[in-house]
Amino acid sequence: MEFLIRVLIIYYLLITIVTFAAYGIDKRKAIKNQWRIPERVLISLAFAGGFLGAIFGMIMFRHKTKKLKFRLLVPISAILHVILIIFLVITLH
């Protein structure tokens, strides 16, 4: 059980970092008028567990904050993952 918890912590840390970086890269590319990371990829990263990286990326880079799709789906992804984590904690203990 401890192994599973460690794996989950490492996974969430890595996906958070990757997601945060993706939002930063996409913002920089937007400023430079270059090829962008597709929105579906950014949202998928949030649903894959990178919701904290997405939230912090939106705030820090002021990126995608006006898009309703992001303002709704990123918090929904956070809620789903919090529910999943609570379920796992209750189930594994």
PyMOL CGO cylinders between C-alpha atoms (Angstrom):
from pymol import cmd
from pymol.cgo import CYLINDER

trace = [
    CYLINDER, 0.00, 0.00, 0.00, 2.83, 2.40, 0.80, 0.3, 1, 1, 1, 1, 1, 1,
    CYLINDER, 2.83, 2.40, 0.80, 4.30, 1.65, -2.62, 0.3, 1, 1, 1, 1, 1, 1,
    CYLINDER, 4.30, 1.65, -2.62, 1.03, 2.58, -4.34, 0.3, 1, 1, 1, 1, 1, 1,
    CYLINDER, 1.03, 2.58, -4.34, 0.82, 5.84, -2.41, 0.3, 1, 1, 1, 1, 1, 1,
    CYLINDER, 0.82, 5.84, -2.41, 4.39, 6.73, -3.39, 0.3, 1, 1, 1, 1, 1, 1,
    CYLINDER, 4.39, 6.73, -3.39, 3.70, 5.92, -7.02, 0.3, 1, 1, 1, 1, 1, 1,
    CYLINDER, 3.70, 5.92, -7.02, 0.58, 8.13, -6.97, 0.3, 1, 1, 1, 1, 1, 1,
    CYLINDER, 0.58, 8.13, -6.97, 2.45, 11.01, -5.35, 0.3, 1, 1, 1, 1, 1, 1,
    CYLINDER, 2.45, 11.01, -5.35, 5.26, 10.78, -7.92, 0.3, 1, 1, 1, 1, 1, 1,
    CYLINDER, 5.26, 10.78, -7.92, 2.73, 10.55, -10.75, 0.3, 1, 1, 1, 1, 1, 1,
    CYLINDER, 2.73, 10.55, -10.75, 0.79, 13.61, -9.59, 0.3, 1, 1, 1, 1, 1, 1,
    CYLINDER, 0.79, 13.61, -9.59, 4.02, 15.59, -9.14, 0.3, 1, 1, 1, 1, 1, 1,
    CYLINDER, 4.02, 15.59, -9.14, 5.27, 14.70, -12.62, 0.3, 1, 1, 1, 1, 1, 1,
    CYLINDER, 5.27, 14.70, -12.62, 1.97, 15.33, -14.42, 0.3, 1, 1, 1, 1, 1, 1,
    CYLINDER, 1.97, 15.33, -14.42, 1.61, 18.64, -12.56, 0.3, 1, 1, 1, 1, 1, 1,
    CYLINDER, 1.61, 18.64, -12.56, 5.07, 19.76, -13.71, 0.3, 1, 1, 1, 1, 1, 1,
    CYLINDER, 5.07, 19.76, -13.71, 4.44, 18.63, -17.30, 0.3, 1, 1, 1, 1, 1, 1,
    CYLINDER, 4.44, 18.63, -17.30, 1.07, 20.40, -17.41, 0.3, 1, 1, 1, 1, 1, 1,
    CYLINDER, 1.07, 20.40, -17.41, 2.44, 23.63, -15.92, 0.3, 1, 1, 1, 1, 1, 1,
    CYLINDER, 2.44, 23.63, -15.92, 5.27, 23.58, -18.47, 0.3, 1, 1, 1, 1, 1, 1,
    CYLINDER, 5.27, 23.58, -18.47, 2.81, 22.94, -21.32, 0.3, 1, 1, 1, 1, 1, 1,
    CYLINDER, 2.81, 22.94, -21.32, 0.77, 26.00, -20.35, 0.3, 1, 1, 1, 1, 1, 1,
    CYLINDER, 0.77, 26.00, -20.35, 3.93, 28.11, -20.19, 0.3, 1, 1, 1, 1, 1, 1,
    CYLINDER, 3.93, 28.11, -20.19, 5.20, 26.86, -23.53, 0.3, 1, 1, 1, 1, 1, 1,
    CYLINDER, 5.20, 26.86, -23.53, 1.82, 27.44, -25.17, 0.3, 1, 1, 1, 1, 1, 1,
    CYLINDER, 1.82, 27.44, -25.17, 1.66, 30.98, -23.80, 0.3, 1, 1, 1, 1, 1, 1,
    CYLINDER, 1.66, 30.98, -23.80, 5.15, 31.74, -25.11, 0.3, 1, 1, 1, 1, 1, 1,
    CYLINDER, 5.15, 31.74, -25.11, 4.22, 30.33, -28.52, 0.3, 1, 1, 1, 1, 1, 1,
    CYLINDER, 4.22, 30.33, -28.52, 1.03, 32.41, -28.53, 0.3, 1, 1, 1, 1, 1, 1,
    CYLINDER, 1.03, 32.41, -28.53, 3.05, 35.58, -27.91, 0.3, 1, 1, 1, 1, 1, 1,
    CYLINDER, 3.05, 35.58, -27.91, 5.47, 34.68, -30.72, 0.3, 1, 1, 1, 1, 1, 1,
    CYLINDER, 5.47, 34.68, -30.72, 2.65, 33.71, -33.11, 0.3, 1, 1, 1, 1, 1, 1,
    CYLINDER, 2.65, 33.71, -33.11, 4.04, 30.18, -33.48, 0.3, 1, 1, 1, 1, 1, 1,
    CYLINDER, 4.04, 30.18, -33.48, 2.48, 26.73, -33.67, 0.3, 1, 1, 1, 1, 1, 1,
    CYLINDER, 2.48, 26.73, -33.67, 0.47, 26.07, -30.50, 0.3, 1, 1, 1, 1, 1, 1,
    CYLINDER, 0.47, 26.07, -30.50, -0.31, 23.14, -28.28, 0.3, 1, 1, 1, 1, 1, 1,
    CYLINDER, -0.31, 23.14, -28.28, -3.89, 22.09, -29.08, 0.3, 1, 1, 1, 1, 1, 1,
    CYLINDER, -3.89, 22.09, -29.08, -6.48, 23.03, -26.45, 0.3, 1, 1, 1, 1, 1, 1,
    CYLINDER, -6.48, 23.03, -26.45, -7.63, 19.42, -26.21, 0.3, 1, 1, 1, 1, 1, 1,
    CYLINDER, -7.63, 19.42, -26.21, -4.09, 18.45, -25.14, 0.3, 1, 1, 1, 1, 1, 1,
    CYLINDER, -4.09, 18.45, -25.14, -3.98, 21.12, -22.43, 0.3, 1, 1, 1, 1, 1, 1,
    CYLINDER, -3.98, 21.12, -22.43, -7.37, 20.05, -21.08, 0.3, 1, 1, 1, 1, 1, 1,
    CYLINDER, -7.37, 20.05, -21.08, -6.45, 16.36, -21.36, 0.3, 1, 1, 1, 1, 1, 1,
    CYLINDER, -6.45, 16.36, -21.36, -3.37, 16.99, -19.23, 0.3, 1, 1, 1, 1, 1, 1,
    CYLINDER, -3.37, 16.99, -19.23, -5.59, 18.48, -16.53, 0.3, 1, 1, 1, 1, 1, 1,
    CYLINDER, -5.59, 18.48, -16.53, -7.88, 15.42, -16.63, 0.3, 1, 1, 1, 1, 1, 1,
    CYLINDER, -7.88, 15.42, -16.63, -4.84, 13.12, -16.56, 0.3, 1, 1, 1, 1, 1, 1,
    CYLINDER, -4.84, 13.12, -16.56, -4.05, 14.51, -13.11, 0.3, 1, 1, 1, 1, 1, 1,
    CYLINDER, -4.05, 14.51, -13.11, -2.27, 17.75, -13.94, 0.3, 1, 1, 1, 1, 1, 1,
    CYLINDER, -2.27, 17.75, -13.94, -5.10, 19.94, -12.70, 0.3, 1, 1, 1, 1, 1, 1,
    CYLINDER, -5.10, 19.94, -12.70, -2.82, 21.80, -10.26, 0.3, 1, 1, 1, 1, 1, 1,
    CYLINDER, -2.82, 21.80, -10.26, -0.34, 22.51, -13.05, 0.3, 1, 1, 1, 1, 1, 1,
    CYLINDER, -0.34, 22.51, -13.05, -3.21, 23.74, -15.23, 0.3, 1, 1, 1, 1, 1, 1,
    CYLINDER, -3.21, 23.74, -15.23, -4.59, 26.00, -12.51, 0.3, 1, 1, 1, 1, 1, 1,
    CYLINDER, -4.59, 26.00, -12.51, -1.19, 27.44, -11.64, 0.3, 1, 1, 1, 1, 1, 1,
    CYLINDER, -1.19, 27.44, -11.64, -0.29, 27.76, -15.32, 0.3, 1, 1, 1, 1, 1, 1,
    CYLINDER, -0.29, 27.76, -15.32, -3.50, 29.64, -16.04, 0.3, 1, 1, 1, 1, 1, 1,
    CYLINDER, -3.50, 29.64, -16.04, -2.82, 32.01, -13.16, 0.3, 1, 1, 1, 1, 1, 1,
    CYLINDER, -2.82, 32.01, -13.16, 0.96, 32.46, -13.51, 0.3, 1, 1, 1, 1, 1, 1,
    CYLINDER, 0.96, 32.46, -13.51, 1.01, 32.84, -17.29, 0.3, 1, 1, 1, 1, 1, 1,
    CYLINDER, 1.01, 32.84, -17.29, -2.41, 34.51, -17.54, 0.3, 1, 1, 1, 1, 1, 1,
    CYLINDER, -2.41, 34.51, -17.54, -3.22, 31.92, -20.15, 0.3, 1, 1, 1, 1, 1, 1,
    CYLINDER, -3.22, 31.92, -20.15, -6.63, 30.57, -21.19, 0.3, 1, 1, 1, 1, 1, 1,
    CYLINDER, -6.63, 30.57, -21.19, -8.29, 32.37, -18.28, 0.3, 1, 1, 1, 1, 1, 1,
    CYLINDER, -8.29, 32.37, -18.28, -10.94, 33.99, -20.47, 0.3, 1, 1, 1, 1, 1, 1,
    CYLINDER, -10.94, 33.99, -20.47, -11.93, 30.79, -22.25, 0.3, 1, 1, 1, 1, 1, 1,
    CYLINDER, -11.93, 30.79, -22.25, -15.09, 29.33, -20.73, 0.3, 1, 1, 1, 1, 1, 1,
    CYLINDER, -15.09, 29.33, -20.73, -14.01, 25.81, -21.72, 0.3, 1, 1, 1, 1, 1, 1,
    CYLINDER, -14.01, 25.81, -21.72, -10.92, 26.09, -19.49, 0.3, 1, 1, 1, 1, 1, 1,
    CYLINDER, -10.92, 26.09, -19.49, -12.70, 27.94, -16.69, 0.3, 1, 1, 1, 1, 1, 1,
    CYLINDER, -12.70, 27.94, -16.69, -15.17, 25.05, -16.43, 0.3, 1, 1, 1, 1, 1, 1,
    CYLINDER, -15.17, 25.05, -16.43, -13.23, 21.93, -17.38, 0.3, 1, 1, 1, 1, 1, 1,
    CYLINDER, -13.23, 21.93, -17.38, -10.06, 22.51, -15.35, 0.3, 1, 1, 1, 1, 1, 1,
    CYLINDER, -10.06, 22.51, -15.35, -11.96, 22.88, -12.04, 0.3, 1, 1, 1, 1, 1, 1,
    CYLINDER, -11.96, 22.88, -12.04, -14.11, 19.86, -12.97, 0.3, 1, 1, 1, 1, 1, 1,
    CYLINDER, -14.11, 19.86, -12.97, -10.94, 17.83, -13.50, 0.3, 1, 1, 1, 1, 1, 1,
    CYLINDER, -10.94, 17.83, -13.50, -9.71, 18.97, -10.07, 0.3, 1, 1, 1, 1, 1, 1,
    CYLINDER, -9.71, 18.97, -10.07, -12.97, 17.94, -8.40, 0.3, 1, 1, 1, 1, 1, 1,
    CYLINDER, -12.97, 17.94, -8.40, -12.90, 14.52, -10.07, 0.3, 1, 1, 1, 1, 1, 1,
    CYLINDER, -12.90, 14.52, -10.07, -9.33, 13.87, -8.95, 0.3, 1, 1, 1, 1, 1, 1,
    CYLINDER, -9.33, 13.87, -8.95, -10.01, 14.99, -5.39, 0.3, 1, 1, 1, 1, 1, 1,
    CYLINDER, -10.01, 14.99, -5.39, -12.97, 12.57, -5.30, 0.3, 1, 1, 1, 1, 1, 1,
    CYLINDER, -12.97, 12.57, -5.30, -10.74, 9.83, -6.71, 0.3, 1, 1, 1, 1, 1, 1,
    CYLINDER, -10.74, 9.83, -6.71, -8.02, 10.49, -4.12, 0.3, 1, 1, 1, 1, 1, 1,
    CYLINDER, -8.02, 10.49, -4.12, -10.53, 10.49, -1.26, 0.3, 1, 1, 1, 1, 1, 1,
    CYLINDER, -10.53, 10.49, -1.26, -12.02, 7.23, -2.57, 0.3, 1, 1, 1, 1, 1, 1,
    CYLINDER, -12.02, 7.23, -2.57, -8.57, 5.64, -2.76, 0.3, 1, 1, 1, 1, 1, 1,
    CYLINDER, -8.57, 5.64, -2.76, -7.62, 6.78, 0.74, 0.3, 1, 1, 1, 1, 1, 1,
    CYLINDER, -7.62, 6.78, 0.74, -10.86, 5.42, 2.21, 0.3, 1, 1, 1, 1, 1, 1,
    CYLINDER, -10.86, 5.42, 2.21, -10.66, 2.18, 0.24, 0.3, 1, 1, 1, 1, 1, 1,
    CYLINDER, -10.66, 2.18, 0.24, -7.00, 1.48, 0.99, 0.3, 1, 1, 1, 1, 1, 1,
    CYLINDER, -7.00, 1.48, 0.99, -7.24, 2.09, 4.71, 0.3, 1, 1, 1, 1, 1, 1,
]
cmd.load_cgo(trace, "trace")
